[in-house]
């Protein structure tokens, strides 16, 4: 869709500021009441969901002109989707979609950020957004089925961050070990694997995302893939939601590794017997949680009259259909693990700070956002914060280091492997 196609949506904003906070019915205290990192950091209305919606409305009506300040507002946003989820608790109009489309328009008009231009250029040239030499090096010596050379029903898709970040290679190895223990017949693409393109989409480079998606779909079809399993929340959302939105999913089942492990545990194919005595708090990744719910295609028309009504009813993404219980069920299945929840969880979880290209374009803001979440995790009394995305683990690990904290940081697969 073009930005002008959201005119009716942006005109619905009543400037109530609900997009800035956890809904009153869900709030648990004043300290952790905010839900949008951007408005919490920059403390000016334009940096909120509603502020950006109002800005889009003004742009469409030519009441303001694009400038450098507009660019600062557009790109200092993780596109985490919390604003839309809070708004849609009571209202029915699209919030995240036009904000994302504004970023697409900035890219189309050449109003980009050099750091993001370089990142996407690297993806186009090298097939990755994370620097590295050999994508499949983490699997050397593991004797895994190569899906680029032979057919496989189940594909373990590693992702850029896990593949090239040597500190996070352990997540791929842990996931592989778990799948092998459960006797799952699966393959990997190794050096042939390329970026899912999801983060290019977040950065506003739609055409580059689509080109990447088409390459991946062709590869998946050639390998005969029926199910994709990934330990990266960004890859998960790209394959499950974005590919579906652009009709590029090809009917492939997409599962996060926590969903797959949960399935293996409940079917009895995997058993966790070793005790892992640890008190943890779980962080819901944005693109596994509120942005991980199925994309539902809709065709219809707005009904005449003064109300925002559609025939058939238009489906709104309220974040409630994300992947919330499988990660928690897996943690509960690990002997010795005790869970203490943070105030902001599930669809109202605070972002880790790495999304939307912010980690690349404004690392200071990204680090600040992560530190805010670490503070909330520490307030629970937990010994460790556990997530289900390498970008979250990377950001949290650095935040703990920067603040001199002692909180441990894990991915769920690391704890599951300890319990095998």
N, C-alpha and C positions, 0 to 999 in steps of 0.2 A: 504493500500500500504506500501511497505518497503521503506526505505530511498533511496536505489539504484534505485528505480523506478522514482525518481525525477532527475536523472542525467542530462537529456536533459534540464530540466527547470533551474537547477542551473547553467548550462553552458551558459545560455542566458544572465546572468547578465553582464552588461557592465560597472559597477562601476560608474554610473552617479550620484548617491546620491539622485535621485528623491524620493526614499523611506523615506527620512528624512524630507521632507517638504510638505506643501500644494502645489499642482501644481501651476505653475506660472500664469496660466489662472484664477485660483480661489483665489489667494492670495489677502488679503486686507490690509496688512501692515507688516512691518518687525518684530514687537514685537511678534505677534502670528503667525509666519510663520512655525514653526516646527510642525510636526504631530506625531513624535515618541518619547514617554517619555524616552525610554531607551538611545537613542543616545543623547538626550538633557541633561540627567542627567550625564551620564558617559563620554560623549564627546570623544569617541574613536570608530573608524569605525566598529570594530568588534561587537559593541553593536547596530548596525543599522540592518535593514532588509537585505540590500545588504551585510553587513559584515557577517551576519550569513549565508547567501546564499553562499558566497565565502568560508566560513569555512566548510560548508557541502561539497562543491566541493572538497576542499583539503582533507577532511576526506575520501571521497569516492575514491580518487586517492592515499590515504595513504601518503600524503605529510606532514600531521600532525598527532599526536597521542593524544587521549583523556587525559586530565589532569584536575587539580582543576580549572585552569583558564578557561578552556572550560566550565566546569560546572557552573561557575559564569556567563559566557556570556549566556548560555542556559536558566538559571532560572531567570535572572534579565530582564524579558520581560513579559508584561501583555498579550501577544498574542492578542492584541486588533485589529490587522488586518489593521491598518492605513497604514502601509508600503506597503502592497499589493495593497490597493486601490489607493494610489498615484502612484505606479509603473504602475499599469494597466490602468491608465488614458491614457498612451501613448504606453505601451508595452503589449505583450500577452504572459505571462508565469506565472506559479504559484509561489507565494512568501510565503504566510502564511502557506500553506500546508506542504512544506518540513521543515519549521522551527518548526512546530508542530510535525512533524514526527521525527525530531532530538530529541525532548524531549521524545517521545515514546521510541526511541532507548536507550536513557540514562537510562530510567526506566528498560528496558529489560536487560541492561548490569549491573544494580545495581548501577549506578552512580546517586543516588538520594539525596534529601535534607531531613534531619531528620524531619523538621517541616511538610513537605508534606507527608512523610511516616506516621506520626502520624495522620494527618488529614484524609487520605484515610483509614487507619486502623480503625478509629472511624466510618467512613461511613459504612465499612464492618460489624463492630460489632453492631453498634447502629442504622444504617440507616440514619445517619445525619452527616453533616460536621460542625454543630454549636452545642456547648454543651447545654444541657438542659434536663429536667426530663420528661415532658409530652408534646408531640408535639401538641396535640389538645386542650391544656388548654385555649388558646385564645378564643375558641368558647364555653366555658362552659356557660351555661345559655341562649344561643342564639337559642336553639331548631332547629338546622339545620339538613337537611336530611343527614344521614350517608351513603355514597356511598359504604362503605365496607360491609354494611348489606342489602342495597336495591338498585335497579336499578336507574340510573340517566342518562339522555341524556347529561346534561351539568355538568361538574365537575369544581369546583373552586379549583385549586391546589395552596396551600399556599407557599410552599418552606421552606427550612431550616432557612434562615435568618429571615424571617417574623414570622415563628412559634416559634422560641426559643429566639429571641432578644426581650426582654420585651419593649424596646423603640420603636420597629417597629411592635408590635402586632396591633397597631392602623391602619396599612395599611390593614390588613386582615379584621378588623372590618369595616373600611370605605368601602372597596370593597363589603363586604357582605351587608351592609346597602344600597349601591347604587343598587345592583342587586335586593334586596327585594323591593325597591321603584319602580323599573321597572317591578315588578311582574314576575321575571325570576324564573323558576322552576329549581333549581340547587342543587347539593350536595357537600359535602366535604368528605375527607377520614379520617379526624381527627387523632387519634393516629395511625391509620393504614398507614398513608402517610409516604413515605420514600423519601430520596434524589433522585433528577432526575439523578444525576451522571455527570452532565455537567461539574462541576468544577473538578472532577476527570480526565475527558478527558483533560481539559486545563492543568492540572498538569502533564500529560503524562501517566496516568494509564489507558490505553485503555481497557485492559481486565476487570478491575473493573468497568469501565463505562458500558461496554456491559452487564456485569452480572446485574448491577443495572437497566439498560434499560429493560432487559428481565423480571425482577421482576415487574417493573412498567406496562409494556404492558400486562402481565398476569392479573394484578389487574384491569386495565382499561377495558379489555375485559370482565372480570367477572362482572363488574359493568354496562356493556352495554354503556360505555361512547362513545358519538359521537363527543363531542366538549370539549376541555380543555381550560379553561380560567385561566390565571395566571398573577399576578402582579409583578413577578420577571423576569427580562430580561434574566438572566442566564437559568432559567427553560424554558422560551419561546424558546430560541435558541436550547437548548438541545432537547426538544420535537419536534420542527418544523424542525430543520436542521440536527442535529446529528443523531437523531433516524431515520430520512428519509435516511440519507447517509448509515446507516447500516441496512436498511430495517426492522426497528423495530418500525415504527410509526403506523402501522396497519390501515392506512386509516383514522385516527382520525384528525379532524379539530383542529388546534391549533391557539388560539387567545390571544394576550396580552390584559390585561384589558382595555387599552386605545382604542384598536380597537373595543372591545365589547361595551364600553361606547359610542364611536363614532357612532356605528351602532344603538344603542338604542336611541341616541339623534336624529339622522337623520330619524329614523322611527317614531318618536313621542312618543315612549314608556317611555322616560325619559325627564323630563323638569327641567331646572335649572332656578330658579326664584330669589334667594337671591343674592344681590350684594356682591362681594368680592373685595373691592377696593385695588388693589395690582399691582405693576409693577414688572414683573418677566422676567427672562431669562430662556430658556429651554435648558437643557443638554441632548443630545442624547446618551443613553447608548450604548456601543459598540455592545452588543449582541442583542439589539433590532434594532439598526440601521444597520451599514454596515455588520454585521454578521447575521442579522435576515432575509435576503432574502432567498427565497425558494431554496432548494437544487435540482438541476436538474441532474438526472442520465445521463451519457454519455457513449456510446460504439462506438468505431470506431478505426481508425488507422492513423498514421502519413503518410502523402503523401511524396513520395521520392523527393529528391532535397534539395536545400540549405535553404529553407524557413521553418519556424515553422508553417506548415499548416496541417489540419486534415480533414478527410472525415468520417462522416459529421463534420462540424465545431464544435470545442470544446467550451463548454460554460465556460466563466470565470466569477468569482464572483467579480464584480467591486464595490459592496457596494451600488449601486444606487437603488436597489430593497428593501431596508430596510424599516422599519416602521418609517416614518418621518412625514407624514401629519396628521394621526389620532391624535397623542398627541397634535399637534398644533391646530387642529380643535376643540378638546375638550377644550383647554385653551381659544380659541376665543369664545367658547359658554358660558363661565362663565361670567356673568355680572360683570363689574368692573375691570376685569383683562386686563392688557395691557402687550404686549410682546415686549421685546427688545432683538434682537438676538446677540449672540456673534460672533466673527470673524470666529471661526472654528465650523462649524455646519454640521449636517447630516453626510455624509460619511467621512467628514474630521474632525469630532469632536475629541477633545482631550480626552483621557481616564480618568476616575475617579481615576484610580490607583489600584483598588481592584482585577482585573482579573489575570488569569494565575497563581494563587497561590502566587503572589507577596505579597499580604496582609498577608499571613501566613509566607512566607520565608524571606521577607525583608520589614517589616512594615515601616521602615524609607523611603525607596524608594516609597512605596505606598502612604505614607503621603505627600511626596514631590510632587508627581504627582497630588494629590487632591488639594494641595495648589496652584499649578500653574493654575488649572482650576478655583478655587475660585477667584484668581487675575483677570482672564479674565472676570469672571461674574461681579465682582465689577466694572470693566472698562466700562460696559454698562450703569451704573447708576441705575440698577434694585435694588429693595428692597429684592428680593429673587431669589434663584436659584431653579428651579423645575426640577425633573427628573422622571423617570418611572421605577426605580429599587431600591430595598432596599439596595443593596451593594453600590450603588452610594450615597444614602441618608446617610448611615452610614459613609462613608468615608468623604463626604463633611461636615457633622455635626461636625466630629472630627477635620477636617482641620480648620473650622471657629473658633472652640474653641481654638485650638492650636495657631492660629495667632492673637487671641484677636479681631476678626472681629465682625461685627454686622449683616452681611448678614443672612437672614432667609433661611432655607432649608426645602423644601416640596417635597412630592411625589404628582403627579397629583390627585390621588384618594382623598387626604386630601382636596384639593381645591374644587373638585367636591362635596364632602360631605358637605362642608361649604355652597355650593350654592343650595342645595336641598330645 
